[in-house]
Amino acid sequence: MKYPFHIERTEVSRLSTVDFNNLQFGKLYGDHMFVAECRRGKWTDCRIIPFGNLPFSPASSALHYGQIIFEGMKAFKNPEGEPLLFRPDMNWHRFNSSAARMAMPAVPEELWHDALNELVYMDADWIPQEKGCSLYLRPFMFATDRFIGVRPTEMFKFIIITSPAGLYYPKPVKVMTTSKYVRAFPGGVGYAKAAGNYGATMLPLREALERGFDQVLWTDGVEHKWIHEIGTMNVFFVIDGVALTPNLDGTILAGVTRDCVIQMLKKEGVKVEERPVSIDEVMEAGRNGKLQDAFGSGTAAGITQISHIEHKGELIALPPLDQRPHSARLRDELDGIKNGTMPDRFGWTVKVKSKLLAEVLE
Ligand code: COI
């Protein structure tokens, strides 16, 4: 291996304490985590160690200026019990695109894949096989320079934690637009998985939750007319048989699930348009019965159906779930591809392979 790993196994596994039949999203963490340092451009100290707290300086620049990026990925097991990753190369590209925007170092491809493979191999028993569940993987990187002046930084930690998880949205979601807040602006960091993108949506999200909604449907910051995304997922609308999704203009995330949905629909012969989508067009279609389906797509959220959309005080209800042309079918096929129960006609799944641990653990 180009980047040597140090391995320290946990003395006592917490696996037996996990109730795999009642998993929620983001509450439990696997036995191990991957940690590496980048010091002035040099990747070093790669290790898999027991999951736990880490020491770092309270002066770390990430804590003060939010130089933090992350990814969301999932591991599954096929019916033969073999661990699978889903399109890890796409997450690697997006992680490094986020890193570039935030003036952080790129994670080398070999390091990315070795870290994921060895960690998932090590905690393979933590991969749930229950319906809708997965081992959620959270790679993230932050600046650790002990300096509270604002300047591009030189020291970083790259970490991957794992979390056995159930559905992010167990039910269809009710979404609302807002003209009070803006998520992203051209030239900003909307396309990056930068932590601050999510931190800034906490207040709008709290207000939406207080009003009985599940999420904000973000629109552009100038006219509040052009739909961006739902914050935790990209968004699709099906109007008159055509699937519409906002184009990647730098303000929204280039979702891996978004890309899967586009490829799957196109392969089925469905017309897909990636273009600016206005909220007026969606509301109008909702009013005259032409809005056949609406759903979010994301790694954590999978494909989540939208039940209602509110815009400027008007609430439209989407058709009953069993009358939607695409969302349920896409969700089931994508879940099946990911857990190896349906043919992977796109070649998206990758079997986890260990270079190091397979020998050490034998
Ligand atoms: C994911 O879909 O994995 C994400 O990172 C979204 C997250 C904010 C839950």
Boltz pocket constraint, residues with backbone or C-beta under 6 A from the ligand:
constraints:
  - pocket:
      binder: B
      contacts: [[A, 71], [A, 72], [A, 73], [A, 198], [A, 231], [A, 232], [A, 233], [A, 298], [A, 299], [A, 300], [A, 301]]
      max_distance: 6.0
